[in-house]
Amino acid sequence: MFLFCSCREIAIPKPKGYFRIDLPSKEYIKFNGIDSSSVHLPLSFEYPKYGNILYEPDVYSEPGWFNIDFPFYNAKIYLTYKDVKNDLAVLMEQTYMMNVKNHISKADAINEVLINYPDRKVYGILYDLKGNTATAVQFFVTDSTKHFFRGSLYFSVVPNPDSLAPVNEFFRADIIHMIETLKWK
């Protein structure tokens, strides 16, 4: 009897898992700085082909606000372009407040990567936020005299750093590509 019972397999429930996320191959389209309302933004960059440029005007939006939407992933990169009018310090402080100050209580770490392309006059900071934050990647770039451009990656899901990690890294690479191809006009 003992031998019979010891050979019997006991059913153990499987641990909770996450869906597999298939990511597309990297392909890019050039954005030339013209939005749907014919507002001309003085910049160009390459953005992912699997994303859609959206202009969602509402009562709070301003010229220069637009998004790159990734509907299959419930993700958006929120982008803002501003002309610098002797207010670079104010724009940088606003970005710091949005990126660091508002997320510091939830973030386990905030890493800053300096952006420095002097040949194109593109300077800034890429923020990597680790932990249970609403956003994992944010950035700003400027030429320090005329142009200021910032962006933030958000998902329309409950933040779970473990399950979002591969997708965050995937879109982080796209943001870096946007910055590497950015040119001021």
OpenMM code with the backbone's topology and positions (N, CA, C; nanometers):
from openmm import Vec3, app, unit

residues = "MET PHE LEU PHE CYS SER CYS ARG GLU ILE ALA ILE PRO LYS PRO LYS GLY TYR PHE ARG ILE ASP LEU PRO SER LYS GLU TYR ILE LYS PHE ASN GLY ILE ASP SER SER SER VAL HIS LEU PRO LEU SER PHE GLU TYR PRO LYS TYR GLY ASN ILE LEU TYR GLU PRO ASP VAL TYR SER GLU PRO GLY TRP PHE ASN ILE ASP PHE PRO PHE TYR ASN ALA LYS ILE TYR LEU THR TYR LYS ASP VAL LYS ASN ASP LEU ALA VAL LEU MET GLU GLN THR TYR MET MET ASN VAL LYS ASN HIS ILE SER LYS ALA ASP ALA ILE ASN GLU VAL LEU ILE ASN TYR PRO ASP ARG LYS VAL TYR GLY ILE LEU TYR ASP LEU LYS GLY ASN THR ALA THR ALA VAL GLN PHE PHE VAL THR ASP SER THR LYS HIS PHE PHE ARG GLY SER LEU TYR PHE SER VAL VAL PRO ASN PRO ASP SER LEU ALA PRO VAL ASN GLU PHE PHE ARG ALA ASP ILE ILE HIS MET ILE GLU THR LEU LYS TRP LYS".split()
positions = [
    Vec3(0.0825, -0.1191, 0.0000),
    Vec3(0.0000, 0.0000, 0.0000),
    Vec3(0.0872, 0.1258, 0.0000),
    Vec3(0.1923, 0.1261, 0.0825),
    Vec3(0.2820, 0.2410, 0.0895),
    Vec3(0.3466, 0.2684, -0.0466),
    Vec3(0.3902, 0.1657, -0.1145),
    Vec3(0.4522, 0.1798, -0.2449),
    Vec3(0.3537, 0.2342, -0.3467),
    Vec3(0.2304, 0.1946, -0.3409),
    Vec3(0.1272, 0.2414, -0.4332),
    Vec3(0.0985, 0.3908, -0.4134),
    Vec3(0.0873, 0.4357, -0.2906),
    Vec3(0.0567, 0.5767, -0.2603),
    Vec3(0.1743, 0.6685, -0.2913),
    Vec3(0.2954, 0.6218, -0.2727),
    Vec3(0.4109, 0.7081, -0.2943),
    Vec3(0.4389, 0.7341, -0.4427),
    Vec3(0.3866, 0.6543, -0.5300),
    Vec3(0.4083, 0.6730, -0.6737),
    Vec3(0.3019, 0.7614, -0.7379),
    Vec3(0.2023, 0.7923, -0.6633),
    Vec3(0.0932, 0.8736, -0.7172),
    Vec3(0.1367, 1.0197, -0.7301),
    Vec3(0.1026, 1.0824, -0.8426),
    Vec3(0.1394, 1.2215, -0.8676),
    Vec3(0.0369, 1.3135, -0.8019),
    Vec3(0.0843, 1.4136, -0.7331),
    Vec3(-0.0043, 1.5092, -0.6674),
    Vec3(-0.0139, 1.6324, -0.7556),
    Vec3(-0.1363, 1.6772, -0.7839),
    Vec3(-0.1582, 1.7952, -0.8685),
    Vec3(-0.1241, 1.9227, -0.7914),
    Vec3(-0.0397, 2.0023, -0.8514),
    Vec3(-0.0023, 2.1303, -0.7914),
    Vec3(-0.0464, 2.2394, -0.8882),
    Vec3(-0.1200, 2.3396, -0.8393),
    Vec3(-0.1651, 2.4460, -0.9314),
    Vec3(-0.0459, 2.5234, -0.9876),
    Vec3(-0.0597, 2.5645, -1.1131),
    Vec3(0.0453, 2.6433, -1.1769),
    Vec3(0.0471, 2.7838, -1.1180),
    Vec3(0.1651, 2.8413, -1.1045),
    Vec3(0.1700, 2.9797, -1.0551),
    Vec3(0.1096, 3.0754, -1.1576),
    Vec3(0.0601, 3.1876, -1.1077),
    Vec3(0.0030, 3.2896, -1.1946),
    Vec3(0.1112, 3.3406, -1.2890),
    Vec3(0.0782, 3.3514, -1.4168),
    Vec3(0.1761, 3.3961, -1.5157),
    Vec3(0.1236, 3.5140, -1.5945),
    Vec3(0.2020, 3.5594, -1.6898),
    Vec3(0.1667, 3.6720, -1.7744),
    Vec3(0.1663, 3.6272, -1.9196),
    Vec3(0.0887, 3.6980, -2.0003),
    Vec3(0.0806, 3.6676, -2.1410),
    Vec3(0.2137, 3.6969, -2.2086),
    Vec3(0.2417, 3.6199, -2.3111),
    Vec3(0.3598, 3.6464, -2.3924),
    Vec3(0.3303, 3.7675, -2.4808),
    Vec3(0.4251, 3.8576, -2.4900),
    Vec3(0.4075, 3.9774, -2.5700),
    Vec3(0.4981, 3.9671, -2.6916),
    Vec3(0.4371, 3.9621, -2.8094),
    Vec3(0.5136, 3.9592, -2.9328),
    Vec3(0.5433, 4.1022, -2.9751),
    Vec3(0.6694, 4.1324, -2.9956),
    Vec3(0.7112, 4.2667, -3.0319),
    Vec3(0.7498, 4.2702, -3.1798),
    Vec3(0.7116, 4.3757, -3.2502),
    Vec3(0.7404, 4.3834, -3.3937),
    Vec3(0.8878, 4.4135, -3.4205),
    Vec3(0.9272, 4.3957, -3.5463),
    Vec3(1.0637, 4.4320, -3.5849),
    Vec3(1.0734, 4.5852, -3.5916),
    Vec3(1.1914, 4.6351, -3.5675),
    Vec3(1.2135, 4.7801, -3.5639),
    Vec3(1.2124, 4.8383, -3.7053),
    Vec3(1.1153, 4.9256, -3.7322),
    Vec3(1.1075, 5.0018, -3.8563),
    Vec3(1.0618, 5.1421, -3.8200),
    Vec3(1.1124, 5.2418, -3.8936),
    Vec3(1.0856, 5.3800, -3.8577),
    Vec3(1.0347, 5.4618, -3.9747),
    Vec3(0.9595, 5.5683, -3.9403),
    Vec3(0.9034, 5.6640, -4.0351),
    Vec3(0.9536, 5.8020, -3.9936),
    Vec3(0.9744, 5.8899, -4.0899),
    Vec3(1.0208, 6.0251, -4.0571),
    Vec3(0.9018, 6.1162, -4.0275),
    Vec3(0.9099, 6.1858, -3.9148),
    Vec3(0.8147, 6.2904, -3.8781),
    Vec3(0.8795, 6.4226, -3.9151),
    Vec3(0.8101, 6.5023, -3.9965),
    Vec3(0.8682, 6.6279, -4.0454),
    Vec3(0.8197, 6.7520, -3.9719),
    Vec3(0.7464, 6.7358, -3.8641),
    Vec3(0.7089, 6.8504, -3.7835),
    Vec3(0.5820, 6.9206, -3.8229),
    Vec3(0.4956, 6.8573, -3.9028),
    Vec3(0.3690, 6.9204, -3.9405),
    Vec3(0.2561, 6.8400, -3.8775),
    Vec3(0.1716, 6.9079, -3.8007),
    Vec3(0.0610, 6.8357, -3.7385),
    Vec3(-0.0677, 6.8531, -3.8178),
    Vec3(-0.1737, 6.7895, -3.7697),
    Vec3(-0.2999, 6.7861, -3.8439),
    Vec3(-0.3666, 6.9226, -3.8579),
    Vec3(-0.3335, 7.0157, -3.7732),
    Vec3(-0.3926, 7.1501, -3.7840),
    Vec3(-0.2977, 7.2445, -3.8562),
    Vec3(-0.2031, 7.1869, -3.9297),
    Vec3(-0.1040, 7.2619, -4.0074),
    Vec3(-0.0125, 7.3478, -3.9206),
    Vec3(0.0001, 7.3113, -3.7948),
    Vec3(0.0984, 7.3774, -3.7096),
    Vec3(0.2343, 7.3180, -3.7452),
    Vec3(0.3289, 7.4027, -3.7769),
    Vec3(0.4624, 7.3564, -3.8141),
    Vec3(0.5522, 7.3588, -3.6914),
    Vec3(0.6014, 7.2430, -3.6535),
    Vec3(0.6956, 7.2333, -3.5431),
    Vec3(0.8364, 7.2276, -3.6023),
    Vec3(0.9284, 7.3048, -3.5502),
    Vec3(1.0618, 7.3138, -3.6104),
    Vec3(1.1550, 7.1989, -3.5698),
    Vec3(1.1112, 7.0753, -3.5959),
    Vec3(1.1934, 6.9601, -3.5659),
    Vec3(1.1528, 6.8444, -3.6559),
    Vec3(1.2401, 6.7484, -3.6663),
    Vec3(1.2085, 6.6239, -3.7363),
    Vec3(1.2781, 6.5112, -3.6611),
    Vec3(1.2223, 6.3910, -3.6725),
    Vec3(1.2809, 6.2723, -3.6105),
    Vec3(1.2153, 6.1496, -3.6729),
    Vec3(1.2714, 6.0350, -3.6457),
    Vec3(1.2126, 5.9090, -3.6902),
    Vec3(1.1400, 5.8452, -3.5728),
    Vec3(1.0188, 5.7963, -3.5997),
    Vec3(0.9401, 5.7294, -3.4959),
    Vec3(0.9004, 5.5910, -3.5469),
    Vec3(0.8593, 5.5008, -3.4579),
    Vec3(0.8292, 5.3634, -3.4979),
    Vec3(0.7113, 5.3538, -3.5951),
    Vec3(0.7269, 5.2678, -3.6933),
    Vec3(0.6232, 5.2458, -3.7941),
    Vec3(0.4971, 5.1865, -3.7319),
    Vec3(0.5109, 5.1144, -3.6233),
    Vec3(0.3975, 5.0510, -3.5565),
    Vec3(0.3272, 5.1466, -3.4604),
    Vec3(0.3652, 5.2741, -3.4620),
    Vec3(0.2991, 5.3778, -3.3829),
    Vec3(0.2276, 5.4758, -3.4738),
    Vec3(0.1329, 5.5495, -3.4181),
    Vec3(0.0564, 5.6496, -3.4927),
    Vec3(0.0732, 5.7852, -3.4256),
    Vec3(0.1070, 5.8868, -3.5046),
    Vec3(0.1114, 6.0234, -3.4510),
    Vec3(-0.0323, 6.0691, -3.4314),
    Vec3(-0.0621, 6.1173, -3.3110),
    Vec3(-0.1968, 6.1644, -3.2783),
    Vec3(-0.1914, 6.3073, -3.2270),
    Vec3(-0.2880, 6.3843, -3.2693),
    Vec3(-0.3080, 6.5187, -3.2163),
    Vec3(-0.4460, 6.5156, -3.1528),
    Vec3(-0.4490, 6.5269, -3.0237),
    Vec3(-0.5745, 6.5162, -2.9514),
    Vec3(-0.6044, 6.6489, -2.8819),
    Vec3(-0.6490, 6.7455, -2.9592),
    Vec3(-0.6747, 6.8751, -2.8956),
    Vec3(-0.7902, 6.8658, -2.7966),
    Vec3(-0.7713, 6.9274, -2.6852),
    Vec3(-0.8782, 6.9407, -2.5869),
    Vec3(-0.8606, 7.0767, -2.5193),
    Vec3(-0.9396, 7.1016, -2.4197),
    Vec3(-0.9362, 7.2333, -2.3557),
    Vec3(-0.8029, 7.2607, -2.2864),
    Vec3(-0.7267, 7.1559, -2.2559),
    Vec3(-0.6006, 7.1738, -2.1844),
    Vec3(-0.4787, 7.1742, -2.2768),
    Vec3(-0.4961, 7.1302, -2.4006),
    Vec3(-0.3801, 7.1166, -2.4880),
    Vec3(-0.3336, 7.2507, -2.5425),
    Vec3(-0.2090, 7.2515, -2.5809),
    Vec3(-0.1455, 7.3696, -2.6371),
    Vec3(-0.0824, 7.3310, -2.7697),
    Vec3(-0.0516, 7.4285, -2.8548),
    Vec3(0.0233, 7.3953, -2.9765),
    Vec3(0.1552, 7.3283, -2.9381),
    Vec3(0.1929, 7.2264, -3.0131),
    Vec3(0.3160, 7.1539, -2.9834),
    Vec3(0.2955, 7.0300, -2.8990),
    Vec3(0.1710, 7.0011, -2.8585),
    Vec3(0.1417, 6.8801, -2.7826),
    Vec3(0.0900, 6.7746, -2.8792),
    Vec3(0.1555, 6.6590, -2.8813),
    Vec3(0.1097, 6.5480, -2.9629),
    Vec3(0.1615, 6.4183, -2.9024),
    Vec3(0.1140, 6.3053, -2.9548),
    Vec3(0.1482, 6.1755, -2.8983),
    Vec3(0.1855, 6.0783, -3.0084),
    Vec3(0.2577, 5.9766, -2.9704),
    Vec3(0.2744, 5.8597, -3.0559),
    Vec3(0.1995, 5.7477, -2.9848),
    Vec3(0.0960, 5.6982, -3.0496),
    Vec3(0.0081, 5.5981, -2.9911),
    Vec3(0.0467, 5.4591, -3.0404),
    Vec3(0.0482, 5.3642, -2.9487),
    Vec3(0.0732, 5.2234, -2.9795),
    Vec3(-0.0471, 5.1445, -2.9291),
    Vec3(-0.1579, 5.1432, -3.0050),
    Vec3(-0.2832, 5.0866, -2.9544),
    Vec3(-0.2742, 4.9388, -2.9172),
    Vec3(-0.1942, 4.8613, -2.9874),
    Vec3(-0.1840, 4.7184, -2.9587),
    Vec3(-0.1237, 4.6935, -2.8205),
    Vec3(-0.0437, 4.7890, -2.7709),
    Vec3(0.0253, 4.7743, -2.6427),
    Vec3(-0.0328, 4.8640, -2.5340),
    Vec3(-0.1417, 4.9349, -2.5650),
    Vec3(-0.2005, 5.0307, -2.4700),
    Vec3(-0.0957, 5.1294, -2.4189),
    Vec3(-0.0130, 5.1781, -2.5104),
    Vec3(0.0967, 5.2670, -2.4730),
    Vec3(0.0925, 5.3948, -2.5559),
    Vec3(0.1454, 5.5013, -2.4978),
    Vec3(0.1611, 5.6288, -2.5681),
    Vec3(0.2900, 5.6945, -2.5221),
    Vec3(0.3538, 5.7610, -2.6169),
    Vec3(0.4621, 5.8514, -2.5818),
    Vec3(0.4036, 5.9911, -2.5958),
    Vec3(0.3884, 6.0600, -2.4843),
    Vec3(0.3345, 6.1963, -2.4827),
    Vec3(0.4502, 6.2915, -2.5116),
    Vec3(0.4331, 6.3750, -2.6129),
    Vec3(0.5397, 6.4647, -2.6563),
    Vec3(0.4954, 6.6104, -2.6493),
    Vec3(0.5890, 6.6966, -2.6150),
    Vec3(0.5632, 6.8397, -2.6077),
    Vec3(0.6813, 6.9142, -2.6676),
    Vec3(0.6517, 7.0028, -2.7615),
    Vec3(0.7540, 7.0930, -2.8150),
    Vec3(0.7209, 7.2339, -2.7675),
    Vec3(0.8229, 7.3066, -2.7237),
    Vec3(0.8068, 7.4465, -2.6816),
    Vec3(0.9191, 7.5299, -2.7406),
    Vec3(0.8843, 7.6511, -2.7817),
    Vec3(0.9868, 7.7487, -2.8176),
    Vec3(1.0475, 7.8018, -2.6886),
    Vec3(1.1788, 7.8143, -2.6861),
    Vec3(1.2458, 7.8735, -2.5706),
    Vec3(1.2413, 8.0239, -2.5874),
    Vec3(1.1844, 8.0914, -2.4875),
    Vec3(1.1729, 8.2373, -2.4899),
    Vec3(1.2322, 8.2926, -2.3612),
    Vec3(1.3623, 8.2761, -2.3476),
    Vec3(1.4315, 8.3159, -2.2243),
    Vec3(1.3739, 8.2475, -2.1016),
    Vec3(1.3172, 8.1263, -2.1203),
    Vec3(1.2567, 8.0544, -2.0082),
    Vec3(1.3066, 7.9102, -1.9996),
    Vec3(1.4275, 7.8841, -2.0471),
    Vec3(1.4812, 7.7482, -2.0450),
    Vec3(1.4870, 7.6932, -1.9025),
    Vec3(1.5265, 7.7745, -1.8077),
    Vec3(1.5339, 7.7283, -1.6683),
    Vec3(1.3960, 7.6868, -1.6177),
    Vec3(1.2922, 7.7609, -1.6545),
    Vec3(1.1554, 7.7273, -1.6128),
    Vec3(1.1112, 7.5957, -1.6771),
    Vec3(1.1375, 7.5797, -1.8071),
    Vec3(1.1008, 7.4564, -1.8768),
    Vec3(1.1733, 7.3360, -1.8175),
    Vec3(1.3003, 7.3513, -1.7855),
    Vec3(1.3760, 7.2418, -1.7256),
    Vec3(1.3251, 7.2094, -1.5855),
    Vec3(1.2869, 7.3109, -1.5093),
    Vec3(1.2324, 7.2888, -1.3753),
    Vec3(1.0978, 7.2170, -1.3835),
    Vec3(1.0113, 7.2565, -1.4788),
    Vec3(0.8836, 7.1870, -1.4978),
    Vec3(0.9065, 7.0394, -1.5300),
    Vec3(1.0013, 7.0132, -1.6173),
    Vec3(1.0322, 6.8757, -1.6551),
    Vec3(1.0849, 6.7985, -1.5356),
    Vec3(1.1717, 6.8593, -1.4583),
    Vec3(1.2238, 6.7942, -1.3378),
    Vec3(1.1105, 6.7615, -1.2413),
    Vec3(1.0196, 6.8553, -1.2230),
    Vec3(0.9068, 6.8328, -1.1320),
    Vec3(0.8202, 6.7171, -1.1813),
    Vec3(0.7932, 6.7126, -1.3127),
    Vec3(0.7103, 6.6047, -1.3676),
    Vec3(0.7835, 6.4709, -1.3617),
    Vec3(0.9121, 6.4705, -1.3927),
    Vec3(0.9863, 6.3449, -1.4032),
    Vec3(1.0318, 6.2903, -1.2697),
    Vec3(1.0906, 6.3735, -1.1903),
    Vec3(1.1544, 6.3261, -1.0690),
    Vec3(1.0675, 6.3481, -0.9466),
    Vec3(1.0288, 6.4695, -0.9227),
    Vec3(0.9567, 6.5035, -0.8009),
    Vec3(0.8252, 6.4250, -0.7874),
    Vec3(0.7489, 6.4132, -0.8981),
    Vec3(0.6196, 6.3449, -0.8912),
    Vec3(0.6322, 6.1938, -0.8823),
    Vec3(0.7468, 6.1372, -0.9160),
    Vec3(0.7610, 5.9918, -0.9173),
    Vec3(0.8568, 5.9395, -0.8113),
    Vec3(0.9211, 6.0285, -0.7386),
    Vec3(1.0247, 5.9851, -0.6451),
    Vec3(0.9693, 5.8978, -0.5324),
    Vec3(0.8454, 5.9203, -0.4913),
    Vec3(0.7892, 5.8403, -0.3824),
    Vec3(0.7586, 5.6976, -0.4269),
    Vec3(0.7316, 5.6756, -0.5553),
    Vec3(0.7001, 5.5419, -0.6069),
    Vec3(0.8211, 5.4712, -0.6656),
    Vec3(0.9191, 5.5471, -0.7135),
    Vec3(1.0338, 5.4885, -0.7835),
    Vec3(1.1326, 5.4268, -0.6853),
    Vec3(1.1866, 5.3121, -0.7249),
    Vec3(1.2951, 5.2512, -0.6477),
    Vec3(1.4272, 5.3193, -0.6805),
    Vec3(1.4375, 5.3682, -0.8043),
    Vec3(1.5578, 5.4394, -0.8483),
    Vec3(1.5228, 5.5241, -0.9693),
    Vec3(1.5928, 5.6348, -0.9858),
    Vec3(1.5797, 5.7189, -1.1046),
    Vec3(1.7203, 5.7409, -1.1585),
    Vec3(1.7451, 5.6818, -1.2750),
    Vec3(1.8758, 5.6971, -1.3384),
    Vec3(1.8660, 5.8025, -1.4472),
    Vec3(1.9664, 5.8852, -1.4546),
    Vec3(1.9714, 5.9904, -1.5561),
    Vec3(2.0835, 5.9586, -1.6550),
    Vec3(2.0493, 5.9622, -1.7840),
    Vec3(2.1466, 5.9407, -1.8901),
    Vec3(2.1586, 6.0725, -1.9658),
    Vec3(2.2798, 6.1262, -1.9717),
    Vec3(2.3002, 6.2526, -2.0417),
    Vec3(2.2936, 6.2321, -2.1920),
    Vec3(2.2286, 6.3255, -2.2595),
    Vec3(2.2175, 6.3257, -2.4048),
    Vec3(2.3047, 6.4402, -2.4540),
    Vec3(2.3971, 6.4100, -2.5445),
    Vec3(2.4914, 6.5123, -2.5895),
    Vec3(2.5307, 6.4855, -2.7346),
    Vec3(2.4674, 6.5580, -2.8268),
    Vec3(2.5003, 6.5515, -2.9684),
    Vec3(2.5329, 6.6933, -3.0153),
    Vec3(2.6554, 6.7403, -2.9896),
    Vec3(2.6899, 6.8785, -3.0234),
    Vec3(2.6834, 6.9100, -3.1720),
    Vec3(2.7041, 6.8106, -3.2577),
    Vec3(2.6982, 6.8357, -3.4022),
    Vec3(2.5583, 6.8764, -3.4476),
    Vec3(2.4536, 6.8321, -3.3742),
    Vec3(2.3156, 6.8696, -3.4058),
    Vec3(2.2550, 6.9617, -3.3004),
    Vec3(2.3353, 7.0028, -3.2041),
    Vec3(2.2900, 7.0877, -3.0938),
    Vec3(2.1703, 7.0255, -3.0210),
    Vec3(2.1848, 6.8999, -2.9831),
    Vec3(2.0821, 6.8272, -2.9091),
    Vec3(2.1442, 6.7851, -2.7764),
    Vec3(2.0916, 6.8430, -2.6678),
    Vec3(2.1419, 6.8183, -2.5334),
    Vec3(2.0229, 6.7903, -2.4424),
    Vec3(2.0400, 6.7028, -2.3449),
    Vec3(1.9303, 6.6768, -2.2533),
    Vec3(1.9588, 6.5628, -2.1587),
    Vec3(1.8494, 6.5088, -2.1046),
    Vec3(1.8576, 6.3989, -2.0084),
    Vec3(1.7466, 6.2991, -2.0396),
    Vec3(1.7822, 6.1704, -2.0356),
    Vec3(1.6865, 6.0613, -2.0420),
    Vec3(1.6741, 6.0060, -1.9012),
    Vec3(1.5521, 5.9980, -1.8505),
    Vec3(1.5264, 5.9468, -1.7160),
    Vec3(1.4743, 5.8040, -1.7253),
    Vec3(1.5398, 5.7109, -1.6563),
    Vec3(1.4909, 5.5743, -1.6407),
    Vec3(1.4396, 5.5616, -1.4983),
    Vec3(1.3102, 5.5387, -1.4850),
    Vec3(1.2485, 5.5248, -1.3538),
    Vec3(1.2254, 5.3769, -1.3273),
    Vec3(1.2776, 5.3273, -1.2178),
    Vec3(1.2658, 5.1858, -1.1819),
    Vec3(1.1631, 5.1705, -1.0705),
    Vec3(1.0904, 5.0603, -1.0755),
    Vec3(0.9934, 5.0316, -0.9713),
    Vec3(0.8510, 5.0472, -1.0199),
    Vec3(0.7600, 5.0633, -0.9271),
    Vec3(0.6173, 5.0670, -0.9545),
    Vec3(0.5721, 5.2102, -0.9857),
    Vec3(0.6212, 5.2646, -1.0966),
    Vec3(0.5876, 5.4010, -1.1361),
    Vec3(0.4938, 5.3999, -1.2558),
    Vec3(0.4236, 5.5106, -1.2760),
    Vec3(0.3317, 5.5222, -1.3895),
    Vec3(0.4060, 5.5291, -1.5217),
    Vec3(0.5279, 5.5748, -1.5207),
    Vec3(0.6104, 5.5841, -1.6404),
    Vec3(0.7495, 5.5303, -1.6090),
    Vec3(0.8121, 5.4682, -1.7083),
    Vec3(0.9458, 5.4142, -1.6863),
    Vec3(1.0526, 5.4933, -1.7610),
    Vec3(1.0108, 5.5681, -1.8650),
    Vec3(1.1065, 5.6414, -1.9465),
    Vec3(1.0516, 5.7805, -1.9758),
    Vec3(1.1329, 5.8816, -1.9482),
    Vec3(1.0997, 6.0197, -1.9809),
    Vec3(1.2278, 6.0878, -2.0269),
    Vec3(1.2125, 6.1958, -2.1034),
    Vec3(1.3303, 6.2662, -2.1519),
    Vec3(1.2965, 6.4114, -2.1811),
    Vec3(1.4017, 6.4913, -2.1913),
    Vec3(1.3910, 6.6241, -2.2516),
    Vec3(1.5186, 6.6491, -2.3291),
    Vec3(1.5052, 6.7239, -2.4378),
    Vec3(1.6201, 6.7675, -2.5165),
    Vec3(1.5990, 6.9133, -2.5553),
    Vec3(1.7086, 6.9835, -2.5762),
    Vec3(1.7041, 7.1247, -2.6117),
    Vec3(1.8308, 7.1599, -2.6893),
    Vec3(1.8239, 7.2718, -2.7606),
    Vec3(1.9466, 7.3266, -2.8189),
    Vec3(1.9994, 7.4378, -2.7287),
    Vec3(1.9290, 7.4649, -2.6208),
    Vec3(1.9589, 7.5613, -2.5146),
    Vec3(1.9364, 7.7069, -2.5545),
    Vec3(1.8860, 7.7328, -2.6758),
    Vec3(1.8569, 7.8713, -2.7141),
    Vec3(1.7172, 7.8899, -2.7724),
    Vec3(1.6703, 7.7971, -2.8565),
    Vec3(1.5423, 7.8150, -2.9255),
    Vec3(1.4410, 7.7033, -2.9041),
    Vec3(1.4880, 7.5808, -2.8865),
    Vec3(1.3999, 7.4638, -2.8905),
    Vec3(1.4041, 7.3844, -2.7603),
    Vec3(1.2870, 7.3314, -2.7225),
    Vec3(1.2758, 7.2440, -2.6060),
    Vec3(1.1743, 7.1357, -2.6402),
    Vec3(1.2101, 7.0094, -2.6205),
    Vec3(1.1261, 6.8960, -2.6577),
    Vec3(1.1333, 6.7920, -2.5474),
    Vec3(1.0167, 6.7474, -2.5002),
    Vec3(1.0160, 6.6463, -2.3945),
    Vec3(0.9156, 6.5373, -2.4268),
    Vec3(0.9351, 6.4218, -2.3627),
    Vec3(0.8450, 6.3107, -2.3855),
    Vec3(0.8411, 6.2156, -2.2672),
    Vec3(0.7291, 6.1427, -2.2583),
    Vec3(0.7083, 6.0461, -2.1509),
    Vec3(0.6345, 5.9253, -2.2050),
    Vec3(0.6791, 5.8069, -2.1686),
    Vec3(0.6141, 5.6828, -2.2077),
    Vec3(0.5185, 5.6390, -2.0979),
    Vec3(0.3916, 5.6179, -2.1341),
    Vec3(0.2907, 5.5710, -2.0392),
    Vec3(0.2146, 5.4533, -2.0995),
    Vec3(0.1707, 5.3636, -2.0128),
    Vec3(0.0844, 5.2528, -2.0510),
    Vec3(-0.0507, 5.2717, -1.9842),
    Vec3(-0.1567, 5.2340, -2.0536),
    Vec3(-0.2917, 5.2428, -1.9965),
    Vec3(-0.3265, 5.1114, -1.9272),
    Vec3(-0.2394, 5.0699, -1.8382),
    Vec3(-0.2586, 4.9489, -1.7584),
    Vec3(-0.2041, 4.9767, -1.6189),
    Vec3(-0.2388, 4.8895, -1.5269),
    Vec3(-0.1837, 4.9013, -1.3922),
    Vec3(-0.0338, 4.8745, -1.4011),
    Vec3(0.0491, 4.9634, -1.3463),
    Vec3(0.1934, 4.9421, -1.3583),
    Vec3(0.2382, 4.8181, -1.2815),
    Vec3(0.3035, 4.7288, -1.3501),
    Vec3(0.3649, 4.6114, -1.2900),
    Vec3(0.5036, 4.6004, -1.3524),
    Vec3(0.6053, 4.6422, -1.2806),
    Vec3(0.7380, 4.6511, -1.3406),
    Vec3(0.7887, 4.5190, -1.3987),
    Vec3(0.7521, 4.4071, -1.3394),
    Vec3(0.8000, 4.2788, -1.3902),
    Vec3(0.7402, 4.2455, -1.5264),
    Vec3(0.6093, 4.2623, -1.5401),
    Vec3(0.5460, 4.2253, -1.6664),
    Vec3(0.5693, 4.3297, -1.7750),
    Vec3(0.5893, 4.4560, -1.7394),
    Vec3(0.6122, 4.5608, -1.8382),
    Vec3(0.7587, 4.5769, -1.8772),
    Vec3(0.8486, 4.5136, -1.8058),
    Vec3(0.9923, 4.5332, -1.8308),
    Vec3(1.0329, 4.5103, -1.9762),
    Vec3(0.9911, 4.4014, -2.0410),
    Vec3(1.0344, 4.3835, -2.1805),
    Vec3(0.9784, 4.4906, -2.2739),
    Vec3(0.8554, 4.5327, -2.2496),
    Vec3(0.7933, 4.6340, -2.3358),
    Vec3(0.8552, 4.7705, -2.3083),
    Vec3(0.8827, 4.8009, -2.1833),
    Vec3(0.9510, 4.9267, -2.1504),
    Vec3(1.0861, 4.9346, -2.2201),
    Vec3(1.1630, 4.8274, -2.2173),
    Vec3(1.2934, 4.8262, -2.2837),
    Vec3(1.2784, 4.8417, -2.4348),
    Vec3(1.1755, 4.7783, -2.4911),
    Vec3(1.1501, 4.7869, -2.6346),
    Vec3(1.1214, 4.9312, -2.6756),
    Vec3(1.0302, 4.9993, -2.6023),
    Vec3(0.9959, 5.1370, -2.6358),
    Vec3(1.1055, 5.2351, -2.5951),
    Vec3(1.1845, 5.2015, -2.4952),
    Vec3(1.2992, 5.2856, -2.4581),
    Vec3(1.3959, 5.2948, -2.5764),
    Vec3(1.4182, 5.1821, -2.6433),
    Vec3(1.5051, 5.1822, -2.7612),
    Vec3(1.4472, 5.2717, -2.8713),
    Vec3(1.3143, 5.2731, -2.8859),
    Vec3(1.2513, 5.3613, -2.9850),
    Vec3(1.2687, 5.5082, -2.9481),
    Vec3(1.2580, 5.5387, -2.8194),
    Vec3(1.2777, 5.6773, -2.7742),
    Vec3(1.4218, 5.7201, -2.8004),
    Vec3(1.5151, 5.6333, -2.7727),
    Vec3(1.6554, 5.6655, -2.7996),
    Vec3(1.6755, 5.6885, -2.9489),
    Vec3(1.6117, 5.6073, -3.0329),
    Vec3(1.6224, 5.6269, -3.1779),
    Vec3(1.5632, 5.7624, -3.2187),
    Vec3(1.4504, 5.7998, -3.1582),
    Vec3(1.3909, 5.9315, -3.1864),
    Vec3(1.4910, 6.0419, -3.1553),
    Vec3(1.5540, 6.0325, -3.0407),
    Vec3(1.6495, 6.1353, -2.9984),
    Vec3(1.7721, 6.1352, -3.0896),
    Vec3(1.8200, 6.0173, -3.1259),
    Vec3(1.9389, 6.0076, -3.2115),
    Vec3(1.9132, 6.0627, -3.3520),
    Vec3(1.7873, 6.0635, -3.3971),
    Vec3(1.7560, 6.1131, -3.5305),
    Vec3(1.6942, 6.2527, -3.5282),
    Vec3(1.6805, 6.3116, -3.4099),
    Vec3(1.6192, 6.4436, -3.3953),
    Vec3(1.7061, 6.5511, -3.4596),
    Vec3(1.6390, 6.6374, -3.5361),
    Vec3(1.7062, 6.7537, -3.5947),
    Vec3(1.6149, 6.8751, -3.5771),
    Vec3(1.6752, 6.9861, -3.5407),
    Vec3(1.6019, 7.1120, -3.5292),
    Vec3(1.5951, 7.1762, -3.6674),
    Vec3(1.4888, 7.2488, -3.6929),
    Vec3(1.4765, 7.3224, -3.8202),
    Vec3(1.4921, 7.4713, -3.7930),
] * unit.nanometer
topology = app.Topology()
chain = topology.addChain("A")
for resn in residues:
    res = topology.addResidue(resn, chain)
    for name in ("N", "CA", "C"):
        topology.addAtom(name, app.Element.getBySymbol(name[0]), res)
